Amino acid sequence: MTHHPEGAKKRVSSSVANAQARVGIIGLGNMGGPMASNLINKGHKVVVYDVNEEAVNQVQNVGAEKAASPAEIASKADRIITMLPNSQHVISCYAGEKGIFENVQPGTLLVDSSTIDPNVSKDMAATALKKGAVFMDAPVSGGVNAAKGGTLTFMVGGEEKEFEAAKALLSCMGKNIVYCGEVGSGQAVKICNNMLLGISMIGAAETMNLGIKLGLDPKLLTSILSTSTGRCWSIDTYNPVPGVFENVPSSNDYQGGFGSALMMKDLGLAQAAATNTVIPTPLGGLALQIYRTMCANGYAEKDFSSAYHFFNKQDDSS
């Protein structure tokens, strides 16, 4: 029997109302793990997969079911969320051996919250459509603390008539679910946001380093900047200087959070998009080179706010 995509789409919307249906989560890192836990806490049955067994065990301990592959998840869940490091991981997860598309059920809602090339999102959506499933891109913003607190922002791209189905699911993990347009639009918003974020973190790191070298107390400087025209998230919420705020990576040796390698990847996506559209983004390009240099000097796995440590170290060595 041939399943027509239109019939599948209707099934997507109706299935979301059934909280007893399984939700699949693939990718249980700093963001995906807390997202899975929030779904479980909201009463959903969750089946998970990750190449990292320890990450799987942590989510199993709070009630998740373990799967051996993305294909197995696709055979068990009618809503699947992926949160993966880059475009190639997404392609492999969906279209590779033992991937989602091997076993995806007609009517399945596929939501990719990775930050990837918008063109890859469009390719995955086209394949999903042929399988009678619905693919939407829904990258996130807010960081690890927002993932843990269930207050993420989701930027959703896909067919508008499927947005409510996606929103019902994503609302278990976020507080701001925004429809951005056709498939790939969520990714476009995300790479624009992260280009600005990378630029602003470098600015925050340079500013704090300069102020401290001029003899200013870092907490005092942060307090003033946070109520002045230079205020930004990288200063008043995610300050890069150790000891200014608790519960941010800078006060935990830059562990956890959003790795510099991931910021470098996102800045690269922004530059690729800028090249394709012939748009000048000189500060975005410079930010990419700075994070590329940081990654080549041991900062790849440290949070991207370690730009402050990088600049401070350069200053001390000069």
Secondary structure, 3 states (H helix, E strand, C coil): CCCCHHHHHHHHHHHCCCCCCEEEEECCCCCHHHHHHHHHHCCCEEEEECCCHHHHHHHHCCCCEECCCHHHHHHHCCEEEECCCCHHHHHHHHHCCCCHHHHCCCCCEEEECCCCCHHHHHHHHHHHHHCCCEEEECCEECHHHHHHHCCEEEEEECCHHHHHHHHHHHCCCEEEEEEEECCCHHHHHHHHHHHHHHHHHHHHHHHHHHHHHCCCCHHHHHHHHCCCCCCCHHHHCCCCCCCCCCCCHHHHCCCCCCEHHHHHHHHHHHHHHHHHHCCCCHHHHHHHHHHHHHHHHHHCCCEHHHHHHHHHHHHHHC
